[in-house]
Amino acid sequence: MGAVPSTPRHTNTTTETAEYLIGNLVGEKSFPLASGFWKNLLELPLTLLWAPHPVRQVCQLFAQNNRQTRHLAKILIHLSWCLQEAIQTSGAASLVYMKAINAVYISSVFLKYIIENSQSNNIEELCLSLHENELVPKDFVTDQSIEDLVMHKVLSFLGSIDVSPTTSLLHQELLNFMLVAMSTQLLSGPSPGPKDVNPFIDAAMSQENLLVSLVVHRLLLNYIMRPRVPSSSAASYSIFSEESQPGVLQRVGSAAANFVLLPFNYWVSSNGEGSKNQLADCSLHVLLILIHYHKCVVSDESVTDRSDDSATSDSVSKVNTYFTVNPYSKALGNARDIEFDRVNVEGNAQNGPVVRLPFASLFDTVGMCLADETAVLLLYSLVQGNSDFLEYVLVRTDLDTLLMPILETLYNASRRTSNQIYMLLIILLILSQDSSFNVSIHKMILPGVAWYKEHLLHQTSLGSLIVIILIRTVQYNLSKLRDVYLHTTCLATLANMAPHVHRLSAYASQRLVSLFYMLSRKYNKLVELRDDKLQTKAISIGDSLAEDMSAELQIYTDFLRIVLEILNSILTYALPRNPEVVYAIMHRQEVFQPFKNHPRFTELLENIYNVLDFFNSRMDAQRLDGEWSVEKVMLFIINNCRSWRGEGMKMFNQLHFSYEQESHPDEFFIPYVWQLVMSRGGFNFNASAINLFPVDLHADKQIYDEDSNTNQNRVLNEQS
């Protein structure tokens, strides 16, 4: 039998029985589905000492014999039966829960090992079926796949049974099981294809809409309520042990946490972190994986791409594949506020079940947790995909509770992942698409901003702070990331805000003009570099280097034009309300001179010089005793703003940028979600088996590369 004994020793101790049962579970002998072996295994108190056999050897033995014994399929079936019994008893019998917990934990141990050590593309080693000659109970439905059976029961328990001190441990273990079962995604490449094999998550996608809604509701409610697994509850169940006496499976798990299962001490925390809640965090991880999954399938009709004469009708191409609708994403997008039912107001009935949540509590919870990147992704998913939640956010009078953590995170961009920065900037862009948001942020005055160190911000509007942080992010990007999309997103948000700017602070106004200067310096350097290369004939017109330089020059030309349009928008629509902007332009008017005759900027600069001429001429005409001080200039500008009528100003269409998620964003989100899950320290996986994203095999602490996945999930639509 190898490392595990296949027969009991001649004693009656429970320890020997445990060794015997575990030995037979991983051994060569196949136990029928209806055998009493399974009842004995699942009812066995496993809080007992077990000989320290290497866990890897035990799991190898199980995987080696599973093709013949089909014990993984059988224990999954028993898990589904235990869950069905637990649903029916609804917390009445502790033995039922003990069996279910043991079943889900044992299943997770061996399921995870087989997944991460699979040698075949379709994970044949799982053997998720019974032999044809297997004896099964009369009421067993043979035409239902085992993965569908077990996922239906797991989701049914999660969706229908409330979290309580009695049930919380089983809820936690089922969420752990969900992570394990869905980890088949880690074996596939970053681009979903029709040949990807994800049996368990595909089974989750096939569930009826009512169950899907119940699960989404439960996962979000767990995140909001943040229930804790009582330590007393953990100690009372067979899978846990006394402090001085590790249990069989716990001993197994601790022997090789890297390739067996999630570290047990993660689920029952002893570090006292108040913000850490395993059940809430795991619920969010499972939800994010579910809502961002899209299955790629081949269409029935054969379609040939004729865009290229050389195209051939190969077996599978992108033109004849499509992505199925994700019911969990749809359920999240249709979620409604429990305090306000739009159906009653508009008289429109909803088609199918609707997730109803306390939006107020969800808003508060997300705001408190935005330091965690998973909370940022949840907020993005909500404001991008759920119009009702976005509307709720926009009408909140305490938007600072959500925006201040976002702005502080952007302020500390150097200590954050680039993907987190992108998500936060897109959230701001989505919010800025609403004019009422752009108006309200300037009405909210902040007494101070303690975390902003470069300048004392006293009695600054929230709108001014957003302008300051966005410009600071552009400056950081110029020196560090140099990402065009990040520039574009920041400038697009500023452009949306510009017509509604009200009493922009002196510092924010100065930074806005300095933004033009920063970008102009980059532009001038590119022009000089291009001209030098052409003069020395290091490049010729038409070669790739020249084309790259021209493309980059065009990008920065567009950036400068957007900044000029932002300034134009403020001067055209809000000049009397923004004397500090006028002062900043007058103070640094020389930065615009080199571009006065540039064909792309002439019209826009005409308006700026029209404003400069108006105020400069009046300043020159005004006799003043002594020198012009800052205070006197500001008083002069404020007084003359009252007589400003905008004469001679050319009216340009207001820039308005909107965000649209790409049609197939899964190539970004699926790897990103799994990187987040694994970076949180709650899920380990065989690094050499991961194909979903690049992995540093020499990393000791965690399997996570924050820079491996650039954000290609953004489309900006300019509407003028």
TIVO-860740 format. One line per 4 residues: number of its first residue (from 1); their letters; for each residue x, y, z of C-alpha. Coordinates in Angstrom, 1 decimal, decimal comma. Example, Ala and Ser with C-alpha at 12.3 -4.5 7.8 and 13.67 -1.06 7.14 Angstrom:
TIVO-860740
1 = AS = 12,3/-4,5/7,8 | 13,7/-1,1/7,1
end
This chain:
TIVO-860740
1 = MGAV = 0,0/0,0/0,0 | 2,9/2,4/0,4 | 3,1/5,1/3,0 | -0,4/4,6/4,4
5 = PSTP = -1,6/1,4/6,1 | -4,4/-0,4/4,3 | -5,5/-2,5/7,3 | -6,2/-1,6/10,9
9 = RHTN = -3,8/-2,6/13,6 | -5,1/-4,9/16,2 | -6,3/-2,2/18,6 | -9,7/-0,6/19,1
13 = TTTE = -8,4/2,9/19,4 | -10,0/5,6/17,2 | -6,5/6,6/16,1 | -6,0/3,2/14,4
17 = TAEY = -9,4/3,4/12,9 | -8,6/6,9/11,5 | -5,4/5,6/9,9 | -7,2/2,6/8,5
21 = LIGN = -10,0/4,7/6,9 | -7,7/7,3/5,4 | -5,4/4,5/4,2 | -8,3/2,9/2,4
25 = LVGE = -9,5/6,2/1,0 | -6,2/6,7/-0,9 | -5,6/3,0/-1,5 | -6,2/0,7/-4,5
29 = KSFP = -9,5/-0,9/-3,3 | -12,6/0,8/-4,6 | -15,4/1,2/-2,1 | -18,9/1,2/-3,6
33 = LASG = -20,9/4,4/-3,3 | -23,4/2,7/-0,9 | -20,6/1,2/1,2 | -20,7/1,9/5,0
37 = FWKN = -17,0/2,9/4,6 | -18,1/6,5/3,6 | -20,4/6,8/6,7 | -17,6/5,7/8,9
41 = LLEL = -15,1/8,1/7,3 | -17,3/11,1/7,5 | -18,5/10,5/11,1 | -15,0/9,7/12,4
45 = PLTL = -13,7/12,3/15,0 | -10,6/13,4/13,2 | -9,1/15,4/16,0 | -6,6/12,7/16,6
49 = LWAP = -2,9/12,2/16,2 | -1,8/10,5/13,0 | 1,7/9,3/11,9 | 3,4/12,1/10,0
53 = HPVR = 3,4/10,5/6,6 | 4,4/13,0/3,8 | 1,3/14,6/2,5 | 2,5/14,7/-1,0
57 = QVCQ = 3,0/11,0/-1,0 | -0,5/10,5/0,4 | -2,0/12,7/-2,3 | 0,0/11,1/-5,0
61 = LFAQ = -1,3/7,7/-4,0 | -4,9/9,0/-4,0 | -4,4/10,5/-7,5 | -2,7/7,4/-8,8
65 = NNRQ = -5,5/5,1/-7,7 | -8,4/7,5/-8,3 | -8,8/6,5/-12,0 | -9,7/3,0/-10,8
69 = TRHL = -11,4/3,7/-7,5 | -13,2/6,9/-8,5 | -13,1/7,9/-4,8 | -13,0/11,6/-5,7
73 = AKIL = -16,3/11,4/-7,5 | -17,8/9,3/-4,7 | -16,8/11,7/-1,9 | -18,1/14,6/-4,0
77 = IHLS = -21,4/12,7/-4,3 | -21,4/12,1/-0,5 | -20,7/15,8/0,0 | -23,8/16,7/-2,0
81 = WCLQ = -25,9/14,3/0,0 | -24,5/15,7/3,3 | -25,4/19,2/2,1 | -28,9/18,2/1,1
85 = EAIQ = -29,4/16,7/4,6 | -27,9/19,9/6,1 | -30,3/22,1/4,1 | -33,3/19,9/5,2
89 = TSGA = -32,3/20,0/8,9 | -31,4/23,7/8,7 | -29,0/23,6/11,7 | -30,9/21,2/13,9
93 = ASLV = -28,4/18,3/14,0 | -24,7/18,9/14,7 | -23,7/15,5/13,4 | -25,0/16,4/10,0
97 = YMKA = -22,8/19,5/9,9 | -19,8/17,5/11,2 | -20,2/15,1/8,3 | -20,6/17,9/5,8
101 = INAV = -17,5/19,7/7,0 | -15,4/16,6/7,0 | -16,7/15,8/3,4 | -16,0/19,2/2,0
105 = YISS = -12,5/19,4/3,6 | -11,4/16,0/2,5 | -12,8/16,7/-1,0 | -10,9/20,0/-1,1
109 = VFLK = -7,6/18,4/-0,1 | -7,5/15,8/-2,9 | -9,3/17,9/-5,5 | -6,8/20,7/-5,2
113 = YIIE = -3,8/18,3/-5,5 | -5,2/16,7/-8,6 | -6,0/20,0/-10,3 | -2,6/21,6/-9,7
117 = NSQS = -0,7/18,4/-10,6 | -2,7/17,5/-13,7 | -0,7/16,4/-16,6 | -3,5/16,6/-19,2
121 = NNIE = -5,1/19,6/-20,9 | -8,6/18,4/-20,0 | -7,8/17,4/-16,4 | -8,7/13,8/-17,0
125 = ELCL = -7,2/12,8/-13,7 | -10,3/14,2/-11,9 | -12,4/11,2/-13,3 | -15,7/12,9/-12,5
129 = SLHE = -17,8/10,0/-13,3 | -18,6/6,5/-11,9 | -17,8/3,2/-13,6 | -20,7/1,8/-15,6
133 = NELV = -21,0/-1,2/-13,3 | -21,1/0,9/-10,1 | -24,0/0,1/-7,9 | -25,9/3,2/-7,0
137 = PKDF = -29,0/4,0/-4,8 | -32,3/3,8/-6,7 | -33,0/7,6/-6,3 | -29,5/8,5/-7,7
141 = VTDQ = -29,9/10,5/-10,9 | -27,3/9,0/-13,3 | -27,8/11,5/-16,1 | -26,6/14,5/-14,0
145 = SIED = -22,9/15,2/-14,0 | -21,1/15,0/-10,7 | -19,7/18,5/-11,0 | -23,2/19,9/-11,6
149 = LVMH = -24,6/17,9/-8,7 | -22,1/19,0/-6,2 | -22,0/22,7/-7,3 | -25,8/22,8/-7,2
153 = KVLS = -25,8/21,6/-3,6 | -22,9/23,8/-2,5 | -24,6/26,9/-4,0 | -28,0/25,9/-2,6
157 = FLGS = -26,5/25,7/0,9 | -24,7/29,0/0,5 | -27,8/30,7/-0,9 | -30,5/29,3/1,3
161 = IDVS = -29,0/28,8/4,8 | -28,3/31,8/6,9 | -24,9/32,3/8,5 | -25,1/31,6/12,2
165 = PTTS = -22,7/30,4/14,9 | -23,9/26,9/14,0 | -23,5/27,1/10,2 | -20,7/29,7/9,8
169 = LLHQ = -17,9/27,0/9,8 | -19,6/25,0/7,0 | -20,2/28,3/5,1 | -16,5/29,0/5,3
173 = ELLN = -15,4/25,6/4,2 | -17,8/25,6/1,3 | -16,3/29,0/0,1 | -12,9/27,4/0,4
177 = FMLV = -14,1/24,5/-1,7 | -15,4/26,9/-4,3 | -12,0/28,5/-4,6 | -10,4/25,1/-5,0
181 = AMST = -13,0/23,9/-7,5 | -12,7/27,0/-9,7 | -8,9/27,0/-9,6 | -8,9/25,1/-12,9
185 = QLLS = -8,8/28,5/-14,5 | -5,2/28,9/-13,4 | -4,2/26,1/-15,7 | -5,6/27,9/-18,8
189 = GPSP = -3,9/30,7/-20,7 | -4,8/34,4/-20,3 | -7,0/34,4/-23,4 | -10,1/32,2/-22,8
193 = GPKD = -10,6/29,6/-25,5 | -13,1/26,9/-26,4 | -10,7/24,2/-25,3 | -10,4/25,5/-21,7
197 = VNPF = -11,7/22,9/-19,2 | -13,4/24,4/-16,1 | -16,0/21,8/-15,1 | -17,0/23,3/-11,7
201 = IDAA = -17,3/26,9/-12,6 | -19,1/26,0/-15,8 | -21,5/24,0/-13,6 | -22,0/27,1/-11,4
205 = MSQE = -22,9/29,1/-14,6 | -25,6/26,6/-15,6 | -27,7/27,0/-12,4 | -31,1/28,5/-12,5
209 = NLLV = -31,5/32,3/-12,1 | -33,2/32,1/-8,7 | -30,3/30,2/-7,2 | -27,8/32,5/-8,8
213 = SLVV = -29,5/35,5/-7,3 | -29,6/33,9/-3,9 | -25,8/33,2/-4,1 | -24,9/36,7/-5,2
217 = HRLL = -27,1/38,1/-2,4 | -25,5/35,8/0,2 | -21,9/36,6/-0,9 | -22,6/40,4/-0,8
221 = LNYI = -24,4/40,1/2,5 | -21,4/38,2/4,0 | -19,2/41,0/2,8 | -21,4/43,7/4,3
225 = MRPR = -22,3/42,0/7,6 | -18,8/40,5/8,1 | -19,8/37,5/10,3 | -17,0/35,7/12,2
229 = VPSS = -16,5/32,0/12,5 | -16,7/31,5/16,3 | -13,5/29,9/17,7 | -15,7/27,8/19,9
233 = SAAS = -17,5/26,5/16,8 | -14,2/25,6/15,2 | -13,1/23,7/18,2 | -16,3/21,7/18,4
237 = YSIF = -16,1/20,1/15,0 | -14,2/17,0/14,2 | -12,0/18,6/11,6 | -10,3/20,8/14,1
241 = SEES = -8,1/19,8/17,0 | -7,2/20,8/20,5 | -4,3/23,2/20,8 | -1,9/20,5/21,9
245 = QPGV = -3,2/17,7/19,6 | -3,4/18,4/15,9 | -6,0/16,4/14,0 | -5,4/13,9/11,3
249 = LQRV = -6,3/16,2/8,4 | -4,9/19,3/10,1 | -1,7/17,4/10,6 | -1,8/16,5/6,9
253 = GSAA = -2,5/20,0/5,9 | 0,2/21,6/7,9 | 2,9/19,2/6,7 | 2,8/20,7/3,2
257 = ANFV = 0,6/23,7/2,9 | 2,1/24,7/-0,4 | 0,6/21,8/-2,3 | -2,3/20,5/-0,2
261 = LLPF = -4,8/23,1/0,9 | -5,2/26,6/2,2 | -3,3/27,2/5,4 | -5,7/26,3/8,2
265 = NYWV = -4,6/29,1/10,4 | -5,9/31,5/7,7 | -9,5/30,5/8,3 | -9,4/30,8/12,1
269 = SSNG = -7,4/33,9/12,6 | -5,4/34,5/15,7 | -3,6/37,7/14,7 | -6,3/40,0/16,0
273 = EGSK = -6,6/42,1/12,9 | -9,9/44,0/13,2 | -10,3/44,7/9,5 | -9,6/41,1/8,5
277 = NQLA = -12,6/38,9/8,2 | -12,1/35,5/6,5 | -15,7/34,8/5,7 | -16,2/38,2/4,2
281 = DCSL = -13,0/38,2/2,3 | -13,5/34,7/0,9 | -17,1/35,6/0,0 | -15,8/38,6/-2,0
285 = HVLL = -13,1/36,5/-3,7 | -15,7/33,9/-4,8 | -18,0/36,6/-6,0 | -15,3/38,3/-8,1
289 = ILIH = -14,3/35,1/-9,7 | -17,9/34,2/-10,6 | -18,9/37,6/-12,0 | -15,8/38,0/-14,2
293 = YHKC = -15,8/34,6/-15,7 | -16,9/34,2/-19,4 | -16,9/30,8/-21,1 | -15,7/30,8/-24,7
297 = VVSD = -17,7/28,4/-27,0 | -17,7/27,5/-30,7 | -20,8/28,6/-32,6 | -22,8/26,0/-34,5
301 = ESVT = -22,4/27,8/-37,8 | -19,1/27,7/-39,5 | -17,9/31,3/-40,3 | -14,9/32,0/-42,4
305 = DRSD = -13,0/35,3/-42,1 | -12,8/36,8/-45,6 | -11,2/40,1/-44,6 | -8,0/38,7/-46,0
309 = DSAT = -7,7/36,9/-49,3 | -5,1/34,6/-47,7 | -7,4/33,6/-44,9 | -8,1/29,9/-44,6
313 = SDSV = -11,0/28,2/-42,9 | -9,1/26,7/-40,0 | -10,9/24,7/-37,4 | -11,4/27,4/-34,7
317 = SKVN = -10,9/31,1/-35,1 | -12,1/34,1/-33,2 | -14,8/34,8/-35,8 | -16,8/31,7/-35,0
321 = TYFT = -16,5/31,7/-31,2 | -18,5/33,7/-28,7 | -18,8/34,2/-25,0 | -21,8/33,0/-23,0
325 = VNPY = -23,8/35,3/-20,8 | -22,6/35,3/-17,2 | -25,7/35,0/-14,9 | -23,8/36,2/-11,8
329 = SKAL = -22,6/39,3/-13,5 | -26,1/39,9/-14,7 | -27,5/39,4/-11,2 | -25,1/41,9/-9,8
333 = GNAR = -25,9/44,4/-12,5 | -29,6/44,0/-11,7 | -29,3/44,3/-8,0 | -31,6/46,8/-6,4
337 = DIEF = -31,7/48,9/-3,2 | -33,8/47,2/-0,5 | -34,8/50,7/0,7 | -36,1/51,9/-2,7
341 = DRVN = -37,9/49,8/-5,2 | -37,9/51,4/-8,6 | -40,6/49,0/-9,8 | -43,1/50,7/-7,5
345 = VEGN = -42,2/54,1/-8,8 | -42,0/53,4/-12,5 | -44,5/50,5/-12,6 | -42,1/48,3/-14,5
349 = AQNG = -42,0/44,7/-13,4 | -38,6/42,9/-13,2 | -38,0/39,9/-15,3 | -37,0/37,1/-13,0
353 = PVVR = -35,5/37,2/-9,5 | -33,8/40,4/-8,3 | -31,0/40,7/-5,7 | -32,1/43,2/-3,1
357 = LPFA = -29,4/44,7/-0,9 | -29,0/47,6/1,6 | -27,1/50,0/-0,7 | -26,3/52,2/2,2
361 = SLFD = -24,5/49,4/4,1 | -22,8/48,3/0,9 | -21,6/51,9/0,2 | -20,3/52,2/3,8
365 = TVGM = -18,5/48,8/3,7 | -16,8/49,4/0,4 | -15,7/52,9/1,6 | -14,2/51,4/4,7
369 = CLAD = -12,3/48,7/2,8 | -10,9/50,6/-0,2 | -7,4/50,1/1,1 | -7,9/46,5/-0,1
373 = ETAV = -7,6/46,1/-3,9 | -10,5/43,6/-4,0 | -12,8/46,2/-2,6 | -11,7/48,6/-5,4
377 = LLLY = -12,6/45,9/-8,0 | -16,0/45,4/-6,4 | -16,7/49,1/-6,5 | -15,6/49,2/-10,1
381 = SLVQ = -17,9/46,2/-10,9 | -20,8/48,0/-9,2 | -20,5/51,5/-10,7 | -19,7/50,1/-14,1
385 = GNSD = -22,3/47,4/-14,3 | -25,2/48,5/-12,0 | -26,8/51,8/-13,0 | -29,0/51,8/-9,8
389 = FLEY = -26,0/51,6/-7,5 | -24,2/54,3/-9,6 | -27,2/56,5/-9,2 | -27,3/55,8/-5,5
393 = VLVR = -23,6/56,8/-5,2 | -24,2/60,0/-7,1 | -27,0/61,2/-4,8 | -25,1/60,6/-1,6
397 = TDLD = -24,4/63,8/0,3 | -21,3/62,3/1,9 | -19,4/61,4/-1,2 | -16,2/62,3/0,6
401 = TLLM = -16,4/59,0/2,6 | -15,9/57,2/-0,7 | -13,7/59,7/-2,6 | -11,2/60,4/0,2
405 = PILE = -9,9/56,8/0,4 | -9,7/56,7/-3,4 | -7,7/60,0/-3,6 | -5,4/58,9/-0,7
409 = TLYN = -4,7/55,7/-2,6 | -3,9/57,6/-5,8 | -1,7/59,9/-3,7 | 0,3/56,9/-2,6
413 = ASRR = 0,4/55,5/-6,1 | 4,1/54,4/-5,8 | 3,1/51,9/-3,1 | 0,1/50,5/-5,1
417 = TSNQ = -0,2/48,2/-8,1 | -0,7/49,8/-11,5 | -3,9/47,8/-11,9 | -5,3/49,3/-8,7
421 = IYML = -4,5/52,8/-9,9 | -6,3/52,1/-13,2 | -9,4/50,8/-11,4 | -9,6/53,9/-9,2
425 = LIIL = -9,1/56,3/-12,1 | -11,8/54,6/-14,1 | -14,2/54,8/-11,2 | -13,5/58,6/-11,0
429 = LILS = -14,0/58,8/-14,8 | -17,4/57,0/-14,5 | -18,5/59,4/-11,7 | -17,4/62,5/-13,7
433 = QDSS = -19,7/61,5/-16,5 | -22,5/62,9/-14,3 | -22,9/66,7/-14,2 | -24,5/66,7/-10,8
437 = FNVS = -21,4/64,9/-9,4 | -19,1/67,6/-10,9 | -21,2/70,3/-9,3 | -21,5/68,7/-5,9
441 = IHKM = -17,8/68,0/-5,4 | -17,1/71,8/-5,4 | -19,7/72,5/-2,8 | -18,1/70,1/-0,3
445 = ILPG = -15,3/71,9/1,7 | -12,6/69,9/3,5 | -11,2/71,5/6,6 | -7,8/69,9/5,9
449 = VAWY = -6,1/66,9/4,2 | -3,6/65,5/6,7 | -2,1/62,9/4,3 | -1,2/65,5/1,6
453 = KEHL = 2,4/66,5/2,5 | 3,6/68,7/-0,4 | 1,3/71,6/0,4 | -1,0/72,7/3,2
457 = LHQT = -4,5/72,2/2,0 | -6,8/74,2/4,2 | -10,5/74,8/3,5 | -10,1/73,2/0,1
461 = SLGS = -13,1/71,9/-1,9 | -13,3/68,2/-2,7 | -13,4/69,2/-6,4 | -10,1/71,1/-6,0
465 = LIVI = -8,5/68,1/-4,3 | -9,6/65,8/-7,1 | -8,0/68,1/-9,7 | -4,7/68,2/-7,6
469 = ILIR = -4,5/64,4/-7,2 | -5,3/63,8/-10,9 | -2,6/66,2/-12,0 | -0,2/64,6/-9,5
473 = TVQY = -1,0/61,2/-10,9 | -0,2/62,5/-14,4 | 3,1/63,8/-13,1 | 3,9/60,5/-11,4
477 = NLSK = 3,0/58,7/-14,7 | 5,4/60,9/-16,7 | 8,3/59,9/-14,5 | 7,5/56,3/-13,6
481 = LRDV = 4,8/54,4/-15,5 | 4,7/56,3/-18,8 | 1,4/54,8/-19,7 | -0,7/56,5/-22,3
485 = YLHT = -4,0/55,1/-21,0 | -3,4/56,5/-17,6 | -2,7/60,0/-19,0 | -5,8/59,7/-21,1
489 = TCLA = -8,1/58,6/-18,2 | -6,8/61,4/-15,9 | -7,2/64,1/-18,6 | -10,7/62,8/-19,6
493 = TLAN = -11,9/63,1/-16,0 | -10,5/66,6/-15,8 | -12,2/67,5/-19,1 | -15,6/66,2/-17,8
497 = MAPH = -15,2/68,3/-14,6 | -14,0/71,5/-16,3 | -17,3/73,2/-17,2 | -18,6/72,8/-13,7
501 = VHRL = -15,5/74,0/-11,8 | -16,4/76,4/-9,0 | -13,9/78,4/-7,0 | -11,0/76,2/-7,8
505 = SAYA = -8,3/76,7/-5,2 | -5,1/78,7/-5,9 | -3,0/75,6/-5,6 | -5,2/73,5/-7,9
509 = SQRL = -5,2/76,4/-10,4 | -1,4/76,6/-10,3 | -1,1/72,8/-10,8 | -3,5/73,0/-13,8
513 = VSLF = -1,3/75,5/-15,6 | 1,8/73,6/-14,5 | 0,3/70,5/-16,1 | 0,4/72,2/-19,5
517 = YMLS = 4,0/73,2/-18,8 | 5,0/69,6/-17,8 | 3,4/68,1/-21,0 | 4,9/70,9/-23,2
521 = RKYN = 8,4/70,1/-21,9 | 7,9/66,4/-22,8 | 6,6/67,5/-26,2 | 9,5/69,8/-26,9
525 = KLVE = 12,0/67,1/-26,0 | 10,4/64,7/-28,4 | 10,5/67,4/-31,2 | 14,2/68,0/-30,5
529 = LRDD = 15,0/64,3/-30,5 | 13,2/63,8/-33,7 | 14,9/66,7/-35,4 | 18,3/65,7/-34,2
533 = KLQT = 17,9/62,2/-35,5 | 16,7/63,5/-38,9 | 19,6/65,9/-39,2 | 22,2/63,3/-38,4
537 = KAIS = 20,3/60,9/-40,7 | 20,1/58,3/-37,9 | 16,6/57,7/-39,0 | 14,9/58,3/-42,3
541 = IGDS = 11,3/59,2/-43,0 | 9,3/56,1/-43,2 | 11,4/53,7/-41,0 | 9,9/52,2/-37,8
545 = LAED = 11,8/54,4/-35,4 | 10,6/57,6/-37,1 | 7,1/56,2/-37,1 | 7,3/55,4/-33,4
549 = MSAE = 8,6/58,9/-32,6 | 5,9/60,5/-34,7 | 3,2/58,4/-33,0 | 4,5/59,5/-29,5
553 = LQIY = 4,7/63,1/-30,7 | 1,1/62,9/-31,9 | 0,0/61,5/-28,5 | 1,5/64,4/-26,6
557 = TDFL = 0,1/66,8/-29,1 | -3,4/65,4/-28,3 | -2,6/65,7/-24,5 | -1,6/69,3/-24,8
561 = RIVL = -4,8/70,0/-26,8 | -7,0/68,4/-24,1 | -5,4/70,5/-21,4 | -6,0/73,6/-23,5
565 = EILN = -9,6/72,6/-24,0 | -9,9/72,1/-20,2 | -8,6/75,6/-19,6 | -10,9/76,9/-22,4
569 = SILT = -13,9/75,2/-20,9 | -13,3/76,8/-17,5 | -12,7/80,3/-19,0 | -15,7/80,0/-21,3
573 = YALP = -18,3/78,6/-18,9 | -17,0/79,4/-15,4 | -14,5/82,3/-15,5 | -16,4/84,6/-13,1
577 = RNPE = -16,5/81,8/-10,5 | -12,7/81,0/-10,8 | -10,5/84,1/-10,3 | -7,7/81,8/-9,1
581 = VVYA = -7,6/80,2/-12,6 | -7,3/83,6/-14,2 | -4,5/84,5/-11,8 | -2,6/81,3/-12,5
585 = IMHR = -2,8/81,8/-16,3 | -1,7/85,4/-16,0 | 1,2/84,4/-13,7 | 2,5/81,8/-16,1
589 = QEVF = 1,3/83,2/-19,4 | 4,8/82,8/-21,0 | 4,3/79,0/-21,1 | 1,7/79,4/-23,8
593 = QPFK = 3,8/81,6/-26,1 | 5,8/78,9/-27,9 | 2,5/77,3/-29,1 | 0,7/80,4/-30,2
597 = NHPR = 1,2/79,7/-33,9 | 0,9/75,9/-33,7 | -1,8/74,8/-36,1 | -3,3/72,4/-33,6
601 = FTEL = -3,5/74,9/-30,8 | -4,1/78,3/-32,5 | -7,9/78,4/-32,0 | -7,7/77,3/-28,4
605 = LENI = -5,0/79,7/-27,5 | -6,9/82,6/-29,1 | -9,4/82,3/-26,3 | -6,7/82,2/-23,6
609 = YNVL = -5,0/85,3/-25,1 | -8,4/87,0/-25,3 | -8,7/86,6/-21,6 | -5,1/87,7/-21,0
613 = DFFN = -5,6/90,8/-23,2 | -8,8/91,7/-21,2 | -7,1/91,6/-17,8 | -3,7/92,8/-18,9
617 = SRMD = -5,1/95,9/-20,6 | -7,2/96,8/-17,6 | -4,2/96,2/-15,3 | -2,0/98,4/-17,4
621 = AQRL = -4,7/101,1/-17,5 | -5,1/101,1/-13,7 | -2,9/103,5/-11,9 | -1,6/102,0/-8,7
625 = DGEW = 0,4/103,5/-5,9 | 3,3/101,1/-5,2 | 3,9/97,6/-6,6 | 1,4/95,0/-7,5
629 = SVEK = 1,2/92,5/-4,7 | -0,5/89,1/-4,9 | -3,4/90,3/-2,8 | -3,8/93,4/-5,0
633 = VMLF = -3,7/91,4/-8,2 | -6,3/89,0/-6,9 | -8,6/91,8/-5,8 | -8,2/93,4/-9,2
637 = IINN = -9,1/90,1/-10,9 | -12,1/89,5/-8,7 | -13,4/93,0/-9,4 | -12,9/92,7/-13,1
641 = CRSW = -14,4/89,3/-13,3 | -17,8/90,9/-12,6 | -17,5/92,9/-15,8 | -16,4/90,0/-17,9
645 = RGEG = -18,9/89,3/-20,7 | -17,0/86,8/-22,7 | -16,8/89,0/-25,8 | -14,7/87,6/-28,6
649 = MKMF = -14,6/84,2/-27,1 | -15,0/81,3/-29,6 | -17,5/78,7/-28,3 | -16,2/75,2/-28,6
653 = NQLH = -18,3/72,1/-28,0 | -17,8/70,8/-24,5 | -15,6/67,8/-24,3 | -17,3/64,8/-22,7
657 = FSYE = -15,6/61,5/-22,2 | -17,3/58,3/-21,3 | -15,9/54,9/-20,3 | -17,0/51,7/-22,0
661 = QESH = -15,7/48,3/-21,0 | -14,3/46,4/-23,9 | -16,4/43,7/-25,4 | -14,2/40,9/-24,2
665 = PDEF = -12,6/42,2/-20,9 | -12,1/38,7/-19,5 | -8,5/38,6/-20,8 | -7,7/41,3/-18,2
669 = FIPY = -10,2/40,5/-15,4 | -9,8/36,7/-15,1 | -6,0/36,8/-14,5 | -6,4/40,0/-12,4
673 = VWQL = -9,0/38,5/-10,0 | -6,9/35,3/-9,4 | -3,8/37,4/-8,8 | -5,7/39,3/-6,2
677 = VMSR = -7,0/36,2/-4,6 | -3,6/34,6/-4,4 | -1,9/37,8/-3,2 | -4,1/37,9/-0,2
681 = GGFN = -2,4/34,9/1,3 | -5,5/32,7/1,5 | -4,8/30,4/-1,4 | -1,7/28,6/-2,4
685 = FNAS = -1,1/26,9/-5,7 | 1,6/25,0/-7,5 | 3,5/27,8/-9,2 | 4,8/25,7/-12,1
689 = AINL = 1,2/24,7/-13,1 | -0,1/28,3/-13,5 | -0,6/29,4/-17,1 | -3,1/32,2/-16,5
693 = FPVD = -0,4/34,8/-15,8 | 3,4/34,9/-15,5 | 4,7/33,6/-12,3 | 8,1/34,1/-10,6
697 = LHAD = 9,0/30,5/-9,7 | 11,7/31,7/-7,3 | 9,3/33,9/-5,3 | 9,1/32,7/-1,7
701 = KQIY = 6,3/34,7/-0,3 | 3,5/34,6/-2,8 | 2,5/33,8/-6,3 | 1,7/37,2/-7,6
705 = DEDS = 3,2/39,6/-10,2 | 1,5/42,9/-10,1 | 3,1/44,2/-13,3 | 2,5/41,1/-15,4
709 = NTNQ = -0,9/42,1/-16,6 | -1,2/45,5/-18,2 | -4,7/47,0/-18,2 | -6,1/46,7/-21,6
713 = NRVL = -9,7/47,0/-20,4 | -10,5/50,6/-21,1 | -12,2/52,4/-23,9 | -12,7/56,1/-23,8
717 = NEQS = -15,4/57,6/-26,0 | -15,1/61,3/-26,7 | -18,5/62,9/-27,2 | -18,5/66,5/-28,3
end
